């Protein structure tokens, strides 16, 4: 399953534990989609380079 979402198995386990602790059943239910979304946002985020004007 970790290959389908391209996340390390440890990240999946930690996201289920963390989101489950925060939001209970719904946190467990949405843990993997949220972790995938967070990973996509981190990879799409600019590297902090400010455009020189």
C-alpha distance matrix in Angstrom:
0.0 3.8 5.4 5.3 6.9 8.5 8.8 9.7 8.5 12.1 12.1 9.6 11.8 14.9 14.2 13.8 17.0 18.9 18.4 18.8 21.9 23.2 22.7 21.9 20.0 19.6 18.3 15.5 14.9 15.0 13.6 10.3 12.4 15.2 13.6 12.5 16.1 17.6 16.1 17.4 20.7 21.1 20.7 23.0 25.6 28.7 29.5 32.4 34.9 37.7 39.5 43.0 45.6
3.8 0.0 3.8 5.5 5.5 5.7 5.3 6.1 5.7 9.3 9.2 7.5 10.3 12.8 12.4 13.0 15.9 17.4 17.3 18.3 21.1 22.3 22.3 22.0 20.6 20.1 18.1 15.7 15.7 15.1 12.9 9.6 11.9 14.0 11.5 10.5 14.3 15.2 13.3 15.0 18.3 18.1 17.6 20.3 22.7 25.7 26.2 29.2 31.7 34.6 36.5 39.9 42.7
5.4 3.8 0.0 3.8 5.5 4.8 6.7 8.0 8.9 12.4 12.1 11.1 14.0 16.3 15.8 16.6 19.6 20.8 20.6 21.9 24.7 25.6 25.5 25.4 23.9 23.1 21.3 19.1 18.6 17.7 16.0 12.3 13.8 16.1 13.8 11.8 15.4 16.7 14.1 15.1 18.7 18.7 17.4 19.9 22.7 25.5 26.0 29.3 31.4 34.4 36.0 39.4 42.1
5.3 5.5 3.8 0.0 3.8 5.6 8.1 10.5 11.1 14.5 13.6 11.8 15.0 17.3 15.9 16.4 19.9 20.9 20.1 21.3 24.4 25.0 24.4 24.4 22.5 21.3 20.0 17.9 16.8 15.8 14.8 11.0 11.6 14.6 13.1 10.6 13.8 15.9 13.9 14.2 17.9 18.6 17.4 19.4 22.4 25.4 26.5 29.6 31.7 34.4 35.8 39.3 41.8
6.9 5.5 5.5 3.8 0.0 3.8 5.6 8.9 10.1 12.9 11.0 9.5 13.2 14.8 13.1 14.1 17.5 18.1 17.1 18.8 21.8 22.0 21.6 22.1 20.6 19.1 17.4 15.9 14.9 13.3 12.0 8.2 8.6 11.1 9.4 6.8 10.2 12.1 10.3 10.8 14.3 15.1 14.3 16.3 19.1 22.3 23.4 26.4 28.7 31.3 32.9 36.5 38.9
8.5 5.7 4.8 5.6 3.8 0.0 3.8 6.8 9.2 11.8 10.3 10.1 13.6 14.9 13.9 15.6 18.5 18.9 18.7 20.6 23.2 23.6 23.7 24.3 23.3 21.9 19.8 18.3 18.0 16.1 14.2 10.6 11.4 13.1 10.5 8.1 11.4 12.4 9.6 10.5 14.1 14.0 12.7 15.3 18.0 20.8 21.4 24.6 26.8 29.7 31.4 34.8 37.5
8.8 5.3 6.7 8.1 5.6 3.8 0.0 3.8 6.3 8.3 6.5 6.8 10.2 11.2 10.6 12.6 15.2 15.6 15.8 17.8 20.1 20.7 21.2 21.8 21.2 20.1 17.5 16.0 16.4 14.7 12.0 9.0 10.7 11.6 8.4 7.4 11.0 11.0 8.5 10.7 13.8 13.1 12.8 15.8 17.8 20.8 21.1 24.0 26.6 29.6 31.6 35.0 37.8
9.7 6.1 8.0 10.5 8.9 6.8 3.8 0.0 3.8 5.4 5.3 6.6 9.0 10.1 10.8 12.7 14.6 15.4 16.5 18.1 20.0 21.1 22.2 22.4 22.1 21.5 18.7 16.9 18.0 16.8 13.6 11.1 13.6 14.2 10.6 10.7 14.2 13.5 11.1 13.9 16.5 15.2 15.1 18.4 20.1 22.8 22.5 25.4 28.1 31.2 33.5 36.7 39.7
8.5 5.7 8.9 11.1 10.1 9.2 6.3 3.8 0.0 3.8 5.4 5.1 6.3 8.7 9.9 10.8 12.5 14.2 15.4 16.3 18.3 20.0 20.8 20.5 20.0 20.0 17.3 15.0 16.3 15.9 12.7 10.6 13.9 14.7 11.5 12.2 15.8 15.4 13.7 16.6 19.1 18.2 18.4 21.6 23.2 26.1 26.0 28.6 31.5 34.5 36.9 40.2 43.1
12.1 9.3 12.4 14.5 12.9 11.8 8.3 5.4 3.8 0.0 3.8 5.4 5.1 6.1 8.5 9.9 10.6 12.0 14.0 15.0 16.3 18.2 19.7 19.5 19.7 19.9 16.8 14.8 17.0 16.4 12.8 11.7 15.0 14.9 11.5 13.2 16.4 15.1 13.8 17.2 19.1 17.7 18.5 21.9 22.8 25.7 25.2 27.5 30.6 33.6 36.3 39.4 42.5
12.1 9.2 12.1 13.6 11.0 10.3 6.5 5.3 5.4 3.8 0.0 3.8 5.5 5.1 6.0 8.5 9.9 10.3 11.7 13.5 15.0 16.1 17.5 18.0 18.3 17.9 14.6 13.3 15.1 13.8 10.2 9.0 12.0 11.4 7.9 9.8 12.7 11.3 10.2 13.7 15.5 14.2 15.4 18.6 19.4 22.5 22.3 24.6 27.7 30.5 33.1 36.4 39.3
9.6 7.5 11.1 11.8 9.5 10.1 6.8 6.6 5.1 5.4 3.8 0.0 3.8 5.5 5.2 6.2 8.7 9.9 10.5 11.7 14.0 15.3 15.9 15.9 15.5 15.2 12.4 10.4 11.9 11.2 7.8 6.3 9.9 10.2 7.4 9.2 12.4 12.1 11.5 14.5 16.5 16.1 17.2 20.0 21.3 24.6 24.9 27.2 30.3 32.9 35.4 38.8 41.5
11.8 10.3 14.0 15.0 13.2 13.6 10.2 9.0 6.3 5.1 5.5 3.8 0.0 3.8 5.5 5.2 6.3 8.6 10.1 10.4 12.2 14.3 15.3 14.6 14.7 15.3 12.4 10.0 12.5 12.6 9.1 9.0 12.8 12.7 10.4 12.7 15.6 14.9 14.7 17.9 19.6 19.0 20.4 23.3 24.2 27.4 27.5 29.5 32.8 35.4 38.1 41.4 44.2
14.9 12.8 16.3 17.3 14.8 14.9 11.2 10.1 8.7 6.1 5.1 5.5 3.8 0.0 3.8 5.4 5.1 5.9 8.4 9.5 10.4 12.2 14.0 14.0 15.0 15.3 11.8 10.6 13.5 12.9 9.1 9.9 13.2 12.0 9.5 12.6 14.9 13.3 13.5 17.1 18.1 17.1 19.1 21.9 22.3 25.4 25.4 27.1 30.5 33.0 35.9 39.1 41.9
14.2 12.4 15.8 15.9 13.1 13.9 10.6 10.8 9.9 8.5 6.0 5.2 5.5 3.8 0.0 3.8 5.4 5.1 5.8 7.9 9.6 10.4 11.6 12.2 12.9 12.4 8.9 8.2 10.6 9.4 5.6 6.8 9.7 8.3 6.4 9.8 11.7 10.5 11.5 14.7 15.6 15.3 17.5 19.8 20.3 23.8 24.2 25.8 29.3 31.5 34.3 37.6 40.2
13.8 13.0 16.6 16.4 14.1 15.6 12.6 12.7 10.8 9.9 8.5 6.2 5.2 5.4 3.8 0.0 3.8 5.6 5.5 5.5 8.2 9.8 10.2 9.7 9.9 10.2 7.2 5.2 8.2 8.3 5.1 7.1 10.3 9.8 8.9 12.0 14.0 13.5 14.7 17.5 18.6 18.8 20.8 23.0 23.7 27.3 27.9 29.5 33.0 35.1 37.8 41.2 43.7
17.0 15.9 19.6 19.9 17.5 18.5 15.2 14.6 12.5 10.6 9.9 8.7 6.3 5.1 5.4 3.8 0.0 3.8 5.8 5.1 6.0 8.6 10.1 9.4 10.8 11.8 8.6 7.4 11.1 11.4 8.4 10.8 13.8 12.6 11.6 15.0 16.7 15.6 16.9 20.1 20.7 20.4 22.8 25.1 25.4 28.7 29.0 30.4 33.9 36.1 39.0 42.3 44.8
18.9 17.4 20.8 20.9 18.1 18.9 15.6 15.4 14.2 12.0 10.3 9.9 8.6 5.9 5.1 5.6 3.8 0.0 3.8 5.4 5.1 6.3 8.7 9.5 11.6 11.7 8.1 8.5 11.9 11.2 8.2 11.0 13.4 11.2 10.4 14.2 15.1 13.5 15.3 18.4 18.5 18.1 20.9 23.1 22.8 26.2 26.5 27.5 31.1 33.1 36.1 39.3 41.8
18.4 17.3 20.6 20.1 17.1 18.7 15.8 16.5 15.4 14.0 11.7 10.5 10.1 8.4 5.8 5.5 5.8 3.8 0.0 3.8 5.4 5.0 5.9 7.3 8.9 8.2 4.5 6.0 8.9 7.9 5.7 9.3 11.0 8.8 9.3 12.8 13.3 12.4 14.8 17.4 17.4 17.9 20.7 22.3 22.3 25.9 26.8 27.8 31.3 33.0 35.8 39.2 41.4
18.8 18.3 21.9 21.3 18.8 20.6 17.8 18.1 16.3 15.0 13.5 11.7 10.4 9.5 7.9 5.5 5.1 5.4 3.8 0.0 3.8 5.4 5.4 4.5 6.2 7.2 4.4 4.6 8.1 8.8 7.4 10.9 13.0 11.6 12.3 15.6 16.5 16.0 18.1 20.7 21.0 21.5 24.1 25.8 26.1 29.6 30.5 31.5 35.1 36.8 39.6 43.0 45.2
21.9 21.1 24.7 24.4 21.8 23.2 20.1 20.0 18.3 16.3 15.0 14.0 12.2 10.4 9.6 8.2 6.0 5.1 5.4 3.8 0.0 3.8 5.9 5.7 8.9 10.0 7.3 8.3 11.8 12.2 10.5 14.0 16.1 14.1 14.5 18.1 18.7 17.5 19.8 22.6 22.5 22.6 25.5 27.3 27.0 30.4 30.9 31.6 35.3 37.0 39.9 43.2 45.4
23.2 22.3 25.6 25.0 22.0 23.6 20.7 21.1 20.0 18.2 16.1 15.3 14.3 12.2 10.4 9.8 8.6 6.3 5.0 5.4 3.8 0.0 3.8 6.1 9.4 9.2 6.6 9.2 12.0 11.5 10.4 14.1 15.3 12.8 13.8 17.4 17.2 16.0 18.8 21.3 20.6 21.1 24.3 25.6 25.1 28.4 29.3 29.7 33.4 34.7 37.6 40.8 42.9
22.7 22.3 25.5 24.4 21.6 23.7 21.2 22.2 20.8 19.7 17.5 15.9 15.3 14.0 11.6 10.2 10.1 8.7 5.9 5.4 5.9 3.8 0.0 3.8 6.5 5.8 4.5 7.6 9.5 9.5 9.7 13.5 14.2 12.3 14.2 17.3 17.0 16.6 19.6 21.6 21.2 22.3 25.2 26.2 26.1 29.7 30.9 31.5 35.0 36.3 38.9 42.3 44.1
21.9 22.0 25.4 24.4 22.1 24.3 21.8 22.4 20.5 19.5 18.0 15.9 14.6 14.0 12.2 9.7 9.4 9.5 7.3 4.5 5.7 6.1 3.8 0.0 3.8 5.6 5.2 6.5 8.7 10.2 10.4 13.9 15.3 14.2 15.7 18.7 19.1 19.0 21.6 23.8 23.8 24.8 27.5 28.8 29.0 32.6 33.7 34.5 38.1 39.5 42.2 45.6 47.5
20.0 20.6 23.9 22.5 20.6 23.3 21.2 22.1 20.0 19.7 18.3 15.5 14.7 15.0 12.9 9.9 10.8 11.6 8.9 6.2 8.9 9.4 6.5 3.8 0.0 3.8 5.4 5.2 6.1 8.7 9.8 12.8 14.1 13.9 15.7 18.2 18.8 19.4 21.8 23.6 24.2 25.5 27.8 29.0 29.7 33.4 34.8 35.9 39.3 40.8 43.2 46.8 48.7
19.6 20.1 23.1 21.3 19.1 21.9 20.1 21.5 20.0 19.9 17.9 15.2 15.3 15.3 12.4 10.2 11.8 11.7 8.2 7.2 10.0 9.2 5.8 5.6 3.8 0.0 3.8 5.4 4.8 6.0 8.2 11.3 11.6 11.2 13.7 15.9 16.0 16.9 19.5 21.0 21.3 23.0 25.4 26.2 26.9 30.6 32.3 33.3 36.7 38.0 40.3 43.9 45.6
18.3 18.1 21.3 20.0 17.4 19.8 17.5 18.7 17.3 16.8 14.6 12.4 12.4 11.8 8.9 7.2 8.6 8.1 4.5 4.4 7.3 6.6 4.5 5.2 5.4 3.8 0.0 3.8 5.4 5.3 5.6 9.2 10.2 9.0 10.9 13.7 14.0 14.2 16.8 18.7 19.0 20.2 22.7 23.9 24.4 28.1 29.4 30.5 33.9 35.4 37.9 41.4 43.4
15.5 15.7 19.1 17.9 15.9 18.3 16.0 16.9 15.0 14.8 13.3 10.4 10.0 10.6 8.2 5.2 7.4 8.5 6.0 4.6 8.3 9.2 7.6 6.5 5.2 5.4 3.8 0.0 3.8 5.6 5.1 8.0 10.0 10.0 11.0 13.6 14.8 15.4 17.2 19.3 20.3 21.3 23.4 24.9 25.8 29.5 30.7 32.1 35.5 37.3 39.8 43.3 45.5
14.9 15.7 18.6 16.8 14.9 18.0 16.4 18.0 16.3 17.0 15.1 11.9 12.5 13.5 10.6 8.2 11.1 11.9 8.9 8.1 11.8 12.0 9.5 8.7 6.1 4.8 5.4 3.8 0.0 3.8 5.8 7.7 8.6 9.6 11.5 13.1 14.1 15.6 17.4 18.9 20.1 21.7 23.4 24.6 25.9 29.6 31.2 32.8 36.0 37.7 39.8 43.5 45.4
15.0 15.1 17.7 15.8 13.3 16.1 14.7 16.8 15.9 16.4 13.8 11.2 12.6 12.9 9.4 8.3 11.4 11.2 7.9 8.8 12.2 11.5 9.5 10.2 8.7 6.0 5.3 5.6 3.8 0.0 3.8 5.8 5.6 6.0 8.5 10.1 10.5 12.1 14.2 15.4 16.4 18.2 20.1 21.0 22.2 26.0 27.7 29.2 32.4 34.0 36.1 39.7 41.7
13.6 12.9 16.0 14.8 12.0 14.2 12.0 13.6 12.7 12.8 10.2 7.8 9.1 9.1 5.6 5.1 8.4 8.2 5.7 7.4 10.5 10.4 9.7 10.4 9.8 8.2 5.6 5.1 5.8 3.8 0.0 3.8 5.7 5.2 6.0 8.6 9.9 10.4 12.2 14.2 15.3 16.4 18.3 19.9 20.9 24.6 25.9 27.5 30.8 32.7 35.0 38.6 40.8
10.3 9.6 12.3 11.0 8.2 10.6 9.0 11.1 10.6 11.7 9.0 6.3 9.0 9.9 6.8 7.1 10.8 11.0 9.3 10.9 14.0 14.1 13.5 13.9 12.8 11.3 9.2 8.0 7.7 5.8 3.8 0.0 3.8 5.4 5.0 6.1 8.5 9.8 10.5 12.3 14.2 15.3 16.5 18.2 19.8 23.5 24.8 26.9 29.9 32.1 34.2 37.8 40.1
12.4 11.9 13.8 11.6 8.6 11.4 10.7 13.6 13.9 15.0 12.0 9.9 12.8 13.2 9.7 10.3 13.8 13.4 11.0 13.0 16.1 15.3 14.2 15.3 14.1 11.6 10.2 10.0 8.6 5.6 5.7 3.8 0.0 3.8 5.5 5.1 6.1 8.6 9.9 10.5 12.3 14.2 15.4 16.4 18.2 21.9 23.7 25.7 28.6 30.4 32.3 36.0 38.0
15.2 14.0 16.1 14.6 11.1 13.1 11.6 14.2 14.7 14.9 11.4 10.2 12.7 12.0 8.3 9.8 12.6 11.2 8.8 11.6 14.1 12.8 12.3 14.2 13.9 11.2 9.0 10.0 9.6 6.0 5.2 5.4 3.8 0.0 3.8 5.4 5.0 6.1 8.5 9.8 10.5 12.2 14.2 15.2 16.2 20.0 21.7 23.3 26.4 28.1 30.3 33.9 36.0
13.6 11.5 13.8 13.1 9.4 10.5 8.4 10.6 11.5 11.5 7.9 7.4 10.4 9.5 6.4 8.9 11.6 10.4 9.3 12.3 14.5 13.8 14.2 15.7 15.7 13.7 10.9 11.0 11.5 8.5 6.0 5.0 5.5 3.8 0.0 3.8 5.4 5.1 6.2 8.6 9.9 10.6 12.3 14.2 15.3 18.9 20.1 22.0 25.1 27.3 29.6 33.2 35.6
12.5 10.5 11.8 10.6 6.8 8.1 7.4 10.7 12.2 13.2 9.8 9.2 12.7 12.6 9.8 12.0 15.0 14.2 12.8 15.6 18.1 17.4 17.3 18.7 18.2 15.9 13.7 13.6 13.1 10.1 8.6 6.1 5.1 5.4 3.8 0.0 3.8 5.5 5.1 6.2 8.7 9.9 10.7 12.3 14.2 17.8 19.3 21.6 24.4 26.6 28.5 32.2 34.5
16.1 14.3 15.4 13.8 10.2 11.4 11.0 14.2 15.8 16.4 12.7 12.4 15.6 14.9 11.7 14.0 16.7 15.1 13.3 16.5 18.7 17.2 17.0 19.1 18.8 16.0 14.0 14.8 14.1 10.5 9.9 8.5 6.1 5.0 5.4 3.8 0.0 3.8 5.4 5.1 6.2 8.6 9.9 10.5 12.1 15.9 17.9 19.8 22.6 24.4 26.2 29.9 32.0
17.6 15.2 16.7 15.9 12.1 12.4 11.0 13.5 15.4 15.1 11.3 12.1 14.9 13.3 10.5 13.5 15.6 13.5 12.4 16.0 17.5 16.0 16.6 19.0 19.4 16.9 14.2 15.4 15.6 12.1 10.4 9.8 8.6 6.1 5.1 5.5 3.8 0.0 3.8 5.5 5.1 6.2 8.7 9.9 10.5 14.2 15.7 17.3 20.5 22.4 24.7 28.2 30.5
16.1 13.3 14.1 13.9 10.3 9.6 8.5 11.1 13.7 13.8 10.2 11.5 14.7 13.5 11.5 14.7 16.9 15.3 14.8 18.1 19.8 18.8 19.6 21.6 21.8 19.5 16.8 17.2 17.4 14.2 12.2 10.5 9.9 8.5 6.2 5.1 5.4 3.8 0.0 3.8 5.5 5.1 6.2 8.6 9.9 13.4 14.4 16.8 19.7 22.1 24.2 27.8 30.4
17.4 15.0 15.1 14.2 10.8 10.5 10.7 13.9 16.6 17.2 13.7 14.5 17.9 17.1 14.7 17.5 20.1 18.4 17.4 20.7 22.6 21.3 21.6 23.8 23.6 21.0 18.7 19.3 18.9 15.4 14.2 12.3 10.5 9.8 8.6 6.2 5.1 5.5 3.8 0.0 3.8 5.5 5.2 6.1 8.5 12.0 13.8 16.3 18.7 20.9 22.6 26.2 28.5
20.7 18.3 18.7 17.9 14.3 14.1 13.8 16.5 19.1 19.1 15.5 16.5 19.6 18.1 15.6 18.6 20.7 18.5 17.4 21.0 22.5 20.6 21.2 23.8 24.2 21.3 19.0 20.3 20.1 16.4 15.3 14.2 12.3 10.5 9.9 8.7 6.2 5.1 5.5 3.8 0.0 3.8 5.5 5.1 5.9 9.7 11.9 13.7 16.4 18.2 20.1 23.7 25.9
21.1 18.1 18.7 18.6 15.1 14.0 13.1 15.2 18.2 17.7 14.2 16.1 19.0 17.1 15.3 18.8 20.4 18.1 17.9 21.5 22.6 21.1 22.3 24.8 25.5 23.0 20.2 21.3 21.7 18.2 16.4 15.3 14.2 12.2 10.6 9.9 8.6 6.2 5.1 5.5 3.8 0.0 3.8 5.5 5.2 8.5 9.6 11.7 14.7 17.0 19.3 22.8 25.4
20.7 17.6 17.4 17.4 14.3 12.7 12.8 15.1 18.4 18.5 15.4 17.2 20.4 19.1 17.5 20.8 22.8 20.9 20.7 24.1 25.5 24.3 25.2 27.5 27.8 25.4 22.7 23.4 23.4 20.1 18.3 16.5 15.4 14.2 12.3 10.7 9.9 8.7 6.2 5.2 5.5 3.8 0.0 3.8 5.6 8.1 9.2 12.2 14.4 17.1 18.9 22.4 25.1
23.0 20.3 19.9 19.4 16.3 15.3 15.8 18.4 21.6 21.9 18.6 20.0 23.3 21.9 19.8 23.0 25.1 23.1 22.3 25.8 27.3 25.6 26.2 28.8 29.0 26.2 23.9 24.9 24.6 21.0 19.9 18.2 16.4 15.2 14.2 12.3 10.5 9.9 8.6 6.1 5.1 5.5 3.8 0.0 3.8 6.4 8.9 11.5 13.2 15.3 16.6 20.3 22.7
25.6 22.7 22.7 22.4 19.1 18.0 17.8 20.1 23.2 22.8 19.4 21.3 24.2 22.3 20.3 23.7 25.4 22.8 22.3 26.1 27.0 25.1 26.1 29.0 29.7 26.9 24.4 25.8 25.9 22.2 20.9 19.8 18.2 16.2 15.3 14.2 12.1 10.5 9.9 8.5 5.9 5.2 5.6 3.8 0.0 3.8 6.4 8.2 10.5 12.4 14.4 18.0 20.4
28.7 25.7 25.5 25.4 22.3 20.8 20.8 22.8 26.1 25.7 22.5 24.6 27.4 25.4 23.8 27.3 28.7 26.2 25.9 29.6 30.4 28.4 29.7 32.6 33.4 30.6 28.1 29.5 29.6 26.0 24.6 23.5 21.9 20.0 18.9 17.8 15.9 14.2 13.4 12.0 9.7 8.5 8.1 6.4 3.8 0.0 3.8 5.4 6.9 9.1 10.9 14.4 17.1
29.5 26.2 26.0 26.5 23.4 21.4 21.1 22.5 26.0 25.2 22.3 24.9 27.5 25.4 24.2 27.9 29.0 26.5 26.8 30.5 30.9 29.3 30.9 33.7 34.8 32.3 29.4 30.7 31.2 27.7 25.9 24.8 23.7 21.7 20.1 19.3 17.9 15.7 14.4 13.8 11.9 9.6 9.2 8.9 6.4 3.8 0.0 3.8 5.5 8.8 11.3 14.3 17.5
32.4 29.2 29.3 29.6 26.4 24.6 24.0 25.4 28.6 27.5 24.6 27.2 29.5 27.1 25.8 29.5 30.4 27.5 27.8 31.5 31.6 29.7 31.5 34.5 35.9 33.3 30.5 32.1 32.8 29.2 27.5 26.9 25.7 23.3 22.0 21.6 19.8 17.3 16.8 16.3 13.7 11.7 12.2 11.5 8.2 5.4 3.8 0.0 3.8 6.2 9.4 12.2 15.3
34.9 31.7 31.4 31.7 28.7 26.8 26.6 28.1 31.5 30.6 27.7 30.3 32.8 30.5 29.3 33.0 33.9 31.1 31.3 35.1 35.3 33.4 35.0 38.1 39.3 36.7 33.9 35.5 36.0 32.4 30.8 29.9 28.6 26.4 25.1 24.4 22.6 20.5 19.7 18.7 16.4 14.7 14.4 13.2 10.5 6.9 5.5 3.8 0.0 3.8 6.4 8.9 12.3
37.7 34.6 34.4 34.4 31.3 29.7 29.6 31.2 34.5 33.6 30.5 32.9 35.4 33.0 31.5 35.1 36.1 33.1 33.0 36.8 37.0 34.7 36.3 39.5 40.8 38.0 35.4 37.3 37.7 34.0 32.7 32.1 30.4 28.1 27.3 26.6 24.4 22.4 22.1 20.9 18.2 17.0 17.1 15.3 12.4 9.1 8.8 6.2 3.8 0.0 3.8 6.2 9.1
39.5 36.5 36.0 35.8 32.9 31.4 31.6 33.5 36.9 36.3 33.1 35.4 38.1 35.9 34.3 37.8 39.0 36.1 35.8 39.6 39.9 37.6 38.9 42.2 43.2 40.3 37.9 39.8 39.8 36.1 35.0 34.2 32.3 30.3 29.6 28.5 26.2 24.7 24.2 22.6 20.1 19.3 18.9 16.6 14.4 10.9 11.3 9.4 6.4 3.8 0.0 3.8 6.3
43.0 39.9 39.4 39.3 36.5 34.8 35.0 36.7 40.2 39.4 36.4 38.8 41.4 39.1 37.6 41.2 42.3 39.3 39.2 43.0 43.2 40.8 42.3 45.6 46.8 43.9 41.4 43.3 43.5 39.7 38.6 37.8 36.0 33.9 33.2 32.2 29.9 28.2 27.8 26.2 23.7 22.8 22.4 20.3 18.0 14.4 14.3 12.2 8.9 6.2 3.8 0.0 3.8
45.6 42.7 42.1 41.8 38.9 37.5 37.8 39.7 43.1 42.5 39.3 41.5 44.2 41.9 40.2 43.7 44.8 41.8 41.4 45.2 45.4 42.9 44.1 47.5 48.7 45.6 43.4 45.5 45.4 41.7 40.8 40.1 38.0 36.0 35.6 34.5 32.0 30.5 30.4 28.5 25.9 25.4 25.1 22.7 20.4 17.1 17.5 15.3 12.3 9.1 6.3 3.8 0.0
